[in-house]
Amino acid sequence: MFMRPAHKTIATALALAAAIALGGAAESSPHAPTPAPVQTPAPTETRGVWVLRTSLTSPASIARMVQQVRAAGLNTILVQVRGRGEAFYRSDLEPRATELASQPAAFDPLETTLTVAHKAGLRVHAWVNVGLVSSAVTLPRSPQHVARRHPEWLMIPRALAAPLRNTNPSSPGYVQALARWSRENNTRVEGLFVSPIVPDAQEHSIAVVRELARRYALDGVHLDYIRFPNEEFDYSRAALAEFRRSRLGAVAPAERQRIDREMASRPSAWADAAPESWAAFRRARLTSLLTRIGAAARAERPGIVISAAAVPDAGDARARKFQDWEAWSKAGLIDILCPMAYTPQTPEFASRIEDAVETAGTTAVWAGIGAYRLSTAQTAAHVRAARRAGATGVLLFSYDSLADPKTKSRSLMALRPVLTEAR
C-alpha cells in the first residue's frame, strides 16, 4: 500500500510553511470542499494509465473508458483535465474546453469520471499540464484563455528576445511571432508555455490546482509539463527583469550600469553575464512553483497524492529542463515520481527505471511506459522490467492508443495477463 513516509510528512509541513512565507497560503473558500467518498485502500502496486482529454468528451465515452480500464486489470487513471489551458471540469479560472462545445453546460467530465470510476474501485488523479497551455498550430479562441489574457506570461526563446523587445505583448504580432517560431522548431518545443518565473503566472498555476483540489474528491494531482521546454527559455521581458532584480545586490554599481547599457541591444545581457546563476535561478523558480502547488493542494485536501511526470535522466532533466526532480524527491516535495521512459528497447527502459528508483530514494516511482509505440509483447516486457527494477507502479501511455480498435499490434485487454499476474 502506498503510504507517505514520516520524513515526507515533515517535508510537506515545511513546504506549506515556505508557501505561506511566499504568499501562497490557501485562500478562504466560499465553497465547502467536496467530501472524499469512502474508497478502497491504495493498491499494493499501482497499475495506471494516462487518459487523454479526447476520451472525456461525453458521459458515454467516460463510461466506456472506465469499463475497459477496469476489465484490463488496471486500478488507477490519470485523466487529462487541463491539457491546453482549458478546463474539463467546473472552473472559475479557465475557459471550458473547446471539445465540450456540443455538450450541455451541466456536463462536468471530471465529476462524471470520479463518480463512475470510484464506483468501479478505480483511483482518479487529475492530470494537469502546468506549463504547456496552447498549441502553436491552433491558437486559443476564448478571450478568457490565459495565453490571450496574459501573453506577457508566456515563455520566450532566446532567439526572440531581441526581435520582440519593442513589441507590446498585447499586440497580435507578439503571440503570432512566438507561435510561428514554435511551429518552425516543433521538435524542440511542444507549443506555448506559461513561465514559472513570473510571479503572477505562478499564482495562476497554483490557483488552478487549488481549485481542482478544493472542488473534487481527487485521489491525486498529476503534474505534467512542470519544466522548461529546453535551456533556451525563458527569455521573456518579465523573466529577465525578475532575474535582474535577483542579482542587483550581488553586482557592483559600475558593473550594473555596464550590463544595463548592454541590455538596450541585447536583452539577455544579465543572463549572459552570470550563466550559472541564470540556470540556478530558473531551477529555483520552478522548484518554488512545484512546492507551492503541492502545498496548496494538500491544504485543500489532506492526503492527496502529488505526482510529477519527469524526464527520466535526472542530470538531463536538471540541466536542460531545469526540472530538478532528484531534489524534489529527496525533499519530499512530490509523493510519486513518474519517469517517462518511452524507449522501445526493454534493456534501455530497465536501466532508466533502475536509475530513477535509485536516484529518487524513498520517493515511490511509477514507471512511465510508452505503450503507444510498442507491441503488446514489448509492453508486457516493459511492465515486468519495471517490477524487477523496483518501481511501485506502472503507467501506460495511453488509454486512447491502446483502446483504438484500428490498432492491431496493441490492445488494452491483451495486457490483462501481465497486469494481473502475481508478483
C-alpha positions in Angstrom: 0.0 0.0 0.0 1.3 3.5 -0.8 2.0 5.4 2.4 3.7 8.7 2.8 6.9 8.1 4.9 7.4 10.1 8.1 10.1 12.4 6.6 7.6 13.4 3.8 5.0 14.5 6.4 7.7 16.8 7.8 8.7 17.9 4.4 5.1 18.6 3.5 4.8 20.8 6.5 8.0 22.6 5.6 6.7 23.1 2.0 3.5 24.6 3.3 5.4 26.9 5.6 7.5 28.0 2.7 4.4 28.6 0.6 2.9 30.8 3.2 6.1 32.8 3.5 5.9 33.3 -0.2 2.3 34.4 -0.1 0.9 31.1 -1.1 -1.3 30.3 1.8 -4.6 28.7 0.9 -7.4 31.1 0.2 -10.5 31.0 2.2 -13.2 29.3 0.1 -16.8 30.3 -0.3 -17.4 26.7 -1.4 -17.1 23.9 1.1 -14.6 21.2 -0.2 -16.2 18.2 -1.7 -16.0 15.4 0.9 -14.0 12.4 -0.1 -16.1 9.2 -0.6 -15.2 6.0 1.2 -12.7 4.4 -1.1 -10.7 1.2 -1.2 -7.2 1.3 0.1 -4.4 2.4 -2.2 -3.2 -0.7 -4.2 0.0 -2.5 -3.4 1.0 -2.0 -7.0 -0.3 0.9 -8.9 -1.3 -0.2 -12.4 -2.3 3.0 -14.1 -3.0 4.6 -17.5 -2.9 8.2 -18.8 -6.2 9.1 -20.3 -6.2 12.0 -22.8 -8.9 14.7 -22.7 -10.3 13.4 -26.0 -11.8 10.5 -24.1 -13.6 12.7 -21.6 -15.9 14.5 -24.1 -19.2 12.7 -23.2 -20.7 10.6 -20.4 -20.7 7.6 -22.8 -17.0 7.9 -23.6 -16.2 8.1 -19.9 -18.3 5.1 -19.0 -16.7 3.1 -21.8 -13.2 4.1 -20.7 -13.8 3.1 -17.1 -15.2 -0.2 -18.1 -12.3 -1.0 -20.3 -9.7 0.1 -17.8 -11.2 -2.0 -15.1 -11.6 -5.0 -17.3 -7.9 -4.8 -18.2 -6.8 -5.1 -14.6 -5.8 -1.5 -14.1 -6.6 0.3 -10.8 -5.6 3.9 -11.4 -6.5 6.5 -14.1 -4.7 9.8 -14.7 -7.3 11.9 -16.5 -6.2 15.0 -18.5 -8.4 17.7 -17.2 -6.2 20.6 -18.2 -4.4 19.9 -21.5 -4.0 23.2 -23.2 -5.1 25.8 -20.7 -8.8 24.8 -20.9 -10.9 23.0 -18.3 -12.6 19.6 -18.5 -14.1 20.4 -15.1 -16.1 23.3 -13.5 -13.7 26.2 -13.3 -13.9 29.9 -12.4 -10.3 30.4 -13.7 -10.1 28.7 -17.1 -12.4 28.6 -20.1 -14.5 25.4 -20.7 -12.7 23.1 -23.1 -13.4 23.7 -26.8 -14.1 20.0 -27.3 -17.1 20.2 -25.0 -19.0 22.7 -27.1 -21.6 20.2 -28.2 -22.3 19.0 -24.6 -24.8 20.6 -22.2 -23.3 23.1 -19.8 -24.2 20.9 -16.9 -21.9 18.1 -18.1 -18.8 18.0 -15.9 -16.2 15.5 -17.3 -14.2 15.3 -14.1 -17.1 14.8 -11.7 -18.6 12.2 -14.1 -15.3 10.4 -14.2 -14.9 10.5 -10.4 -18.5 9.1 -9.8 -18.1 6.3 -12.3 -14.5 5.4 -11.6 -14.8 5.4 -7.8 -17.9 3.1 -8.1 -15.7 0.8 -10.1 -13.0 0.8 -7.5 -10.5 2.9 -9.5 -8.5 5.7 -8.1 -8.6 9.0 -10.0 -5.8 11.5 -10.4 -6.3 14.9 -12.1 -3.6 15.2 -14.8 -2.7 18.8 -15.2 -0.4 20.3 -17.9 1.2 23.0 -15.8 3.5 24.9 -18.3 2.1 23.9 -21.7 -1.1 26.0 -22.3 -1.6 26.1 -26.0 -0.8 24.5 -29.3 1.4 26.6 -31.6 -0.7 25.5 -34.6 -4.2 26.3 -33.3 -4.2 29.3 -31.0 -6.9 29.6 -28.3 -10.1 31.3 -29.3 -11.6 32.1 -25.9 -10.7 35.6 -24.6 -10.6 34.1 -21.2 -7.7 31.8 -22.1 -4.5 32.5 -20.2 -2.5 33.0 -23.4 -4.9 35.7 -24.6 -5.5 37.4 -21.2 -1.8 37.4 -20.3 0.5 37.0 -23.3 3.2 38.6 -21.2 3.3 35.5 -19.1 4.4 33.3 -22.0 7.9 31.9 -22.2 10.0 33.3 -24.9 13.1 31.6 -26.5 16.4 33.3 -26.5 16.1 33.7 -30.3 13.1 36.0 -30.0 14.3 38.1 -27.0 15.8 40.8 -29.2 13.2 40.8 -32.1 10.3 41.1 -29.6 11.9 43.5 -27.2 10.0 46.5 -28.5 6.7 44.6 -29.3 3.8 45.0 -26.9 2.8 41.5 -25.7 -0.8 42.5 -26.1 -0.4 43.1 -29.8 -1.4 40.2 -32.1 2.1 40.2 -33.6 3.7 39.1 -30.3 1.9 35.8 -29.9 1.9 35.2 -33.6 5.7 35.5 -33.7 6.1 33.1 -30.8 3.7 30.6 -32.4 5.5 30.8 -35.7 8.9 30.2 -34.1 7.4 27.3 -32.1 6.0 25.7 -35.3 9.3 26.0 -37.0 11.0 24.4 -34.0 8.4 21.8 -33.1 11.0 19.1 -32.4 12.3 21.3 -29.5 9.1 22.9 -28.1 5.6 21.4 -27.9 3.7 24.7 -28.0 3.2 27.8 -25.9 4.3 27.7 -22.3 3.4 29.9 -19.3 6.5 30.9 -17.4 7.2 29.6 -13.9 9.4 32.7 -13.3 6.8 35.5 -13.5 5.1 35.9 -10.0 1.6 36.4 -11.3 1.9 33.5 -13.7 3.0 31.3 -10.7 -0.1 32.5 -8.8 -2.4 31.4 -11.6 -0.9 28.0 -11.9 -1.2 27.5 -8.2 -4.8 28.7 -8.2 -5.7 26.2 -11.0 -4.6 23.3 -8.9 -6.0 24.7 -5.7 -9.4 25.0 -7.4 -9.3 21.3 -8.5 -8.3 20.0 -5.1 -11.0 22.2 -3.4 -13.9 21.1 -5.6 -13.2 17.5 -6.4 -12.7 14.3 -4.3 -9.4 13.5 -6.1 -7.1 10.8 -5.1 -4.2 12.7 -6.6 -2.9 15.5 -8.7 -0.5 14.6 -11.5 1.7 17.4 -12.7 2.9 17.3 -16.3 5.0 19.8 -18.2 6.3 21.1 -14.9 9.5 22.0 -16.7 11.0 24.4 -19.2 10.8 23.4 -22.9 14.6 23.5 -23.1 17.6 25.6 -21.9 16.8 28.4 -24.5 13.7 29.5 -22.4 12.6 31.8 -20.6 14.0 35.0 -22.2 10.7 37.0 -21.9 11.0 40.6 -20.7 9.3 39.7 -17.4 11.5 36.8 -16.7 14.7 38.6 -17.5 13.6 41.5 -15.3 13.0 39.1 -12.4 16.5 37.8 -12.8 18.0 41.3 -12.9 16.2 42.1 -9.7 17.6 39.0 -8.0 21.1 39.9 -9.0 21.2 43.6 -8.1 22.6 43.1 -4.6 25.4 40.8 -5.9 26.8 43.2 -8.6 28.8 46.4 -8.1 27.2 49.6 -9.3 29.7 50.1 -12.2 29.1 46.6 -13.4 25.4 47.0 -13.0 25.4 50.1 -15.2 27.5 48.4 -17.9 25.1 45.4 -18.1 22.1 47.7 -18.2 23.6 49.6 -21.1 24.1 46.3 -23.0 20.5 45.4 -22.4 19.4 48.1 -24.9 20.7 45.9 -27.8 21.0 42.5 -26.0 18.1 41.8 -23.7 19.8 38.7 -22.4 22.8 40.7 -21.0 22.1 39.9 -17.4 21.6 36.2 -18.1 24.8 36.2 -20.2 26.8 37.9 -17.5 26.1 35.1 -15.0 25.1 31.9 -16.8 25.4 29.6 -13.8 23.3 31.9 -11.7 20.8 32.2 -14.5 20.4 28.4 -14.7 20.2 28.1 -10.9 17.6 30.9 -10.8 15.4 29.0 -13.3 15.6 25.8 -11.4 14.8 27.6 -8.1 11.7 29.3 -9.6 10.4 26.0 -11.0 11.0 24.3 -7.6 9.2 27.2 -5.9 6.2 26.7 -8.1 6.1 22.9 -7.5 6.4 23.5 -3.7 3.6 26.0 -3.7 1.3 23.9 -5.9 1.8 20.9 -3.6 1.2 22.9 -0.5 -2.0 24.4 -2.0 -3.4 21.0 -3.0 -2.6 19.4 0.4 -4.1 22.3 2.3 -7.3 21.9 0.4 -7.4 18.1 0.5 -5.1 16.5 3.1 -3.8 13.1 2.0 -3.9 13.9 -1.7 -1.1 12.3 -3.7 1.2 14.6 -5.7 3.0 13.1 -8.6 5.1 14.6 -11.4 5.9 13.4 -14.9 9.6 13.6 -15.3 12.4 13.4 -17.9 13.9 10.0 -16.9 17.6 11.1 -16.7 18.0 13.2 -13.6 21.0 15.0 -15.0 19.4 15.9 -18.3 16.2 17.0 -16.5 18.2 19.3 -14.3 20.5 20.8 -16.9 18.2 21.1 -19.9 14.7 21.3 -18.5 15.6 22.9 -15.1 13.4 20.1 -13.6 15.4 19.1 -10.5 13.4 16.1 -9.6 16.2 14.5 -7.7 16.0 17.4 -5.2 12.2 17.3 -5.3 12.2 13.6 -4.4 14.8 14.0 -1.6 12.9 16.9 -0.1 9.6 15.1 -0.2 8.0 17.7 -2.4 6.4 15.0 -4.5 5.0 11.7 -3.4 5.4 9.9 -6.7 8.0 10.3 -9.5 6.8 9.2 -12.9 9.8 9.0 -15.3 8.6 8.9 -18.9 10.9 6.2 -20.2 9.4 5.9 -23.6 12.2 3.9 -25.3 11.1 0.8 -27.2 14.2 -1.1 -26.1 13.5 -3.1 -22.9 17.1 -3.2 -21.6 17.4 0.6 -22.0 14.0 1.0 -20.4 15.0 -1.2 -17.4 18.2 0.8 -17.0 16.4 4.1 -16.9 13.9 2.9 -14.3 16.6 1.4 -12.2 18.5 4.7 -12.2 15.3 6.6 -11.4 14.4 4.3 -8.5 17.9 4.7 -7.1 18.0 8.5 -7.5 14.5 9.0 -6.2 15.5 7.4 -2.8 12.4 6.8 -0.7 10.1 8.5 -3.1 7.9 6.0 -4.9 8.4 5.5 -8.7 5.7 4.8 -11.2 7.4 3.8 -14.4 6.0 5.5 -17.5 5.8 3.2 -20.4 5.3 4.5 -24.0 2.8 1.8 -24.9 1.6 3.8 -27.9 4.8 2.9 -29.7 5.1 -0.7 -28.5 3.6 -4.1 -29.4 1.6 -5.9 -26.7 4.6 -8.2 -26.2 7.0 -5.2 -25.8 4.7 -3.5 -23.3 4.4 -6.7 -21.3 8.2 -7.0 -21.2 8.5 -3.4 -20.0 5.9 -4.0 -17.2 7.9 -6.9 -15.9 11.2 -5.0 -16.3 9.7 -2.1 -14.2 8.8 -4.5 -11.4 12.2 -6.0 -11.4 13.7 -2.5 -11.2 11.9 -1.8 -8.0 9.1 0.5 -9.4 6.0 0.5 -7.1 3.8 1.1 -10.2 3.5 1.3 -13.9 1.7 3.9 -16.1 0.8 3.2 -19.7 0.7 6.0 -22.2 -2.0 6.0 -23.2 -5.5 4.6 -22.8 -6.5 6.2 -26.1 -3.9 4.5 -28.2 -4.5 1.1 -26.5 -8.3 1.3 -26.9 -8.3 2.3 -30.5 -9.9 -0.5 -32.5 -7.9 0.4 -35.6 -4.7 -0.6 -33.8 -3.9 -4.2 -34.5 -0.5 -4.5 -32.8 -1.5 -3.4 -29.3 -4.6 -3.8 -27.1 -5.5 -2.8 -23.6 -7.3 -6.1 -22.9 -4.4 -8.1 -24.3 -2.3 -6.7 -21.4 -4.5 -8.0 -18.7 -2.5 -11.2 -18.1 0.7 -9.3 -17.4 -1.0 -6.6 -15.4 -2.8 -9.0 -13.1 -0.1 -11.7 -12.8 1.2 -12.4 -9.3 4.5 -10.5 -8.4 
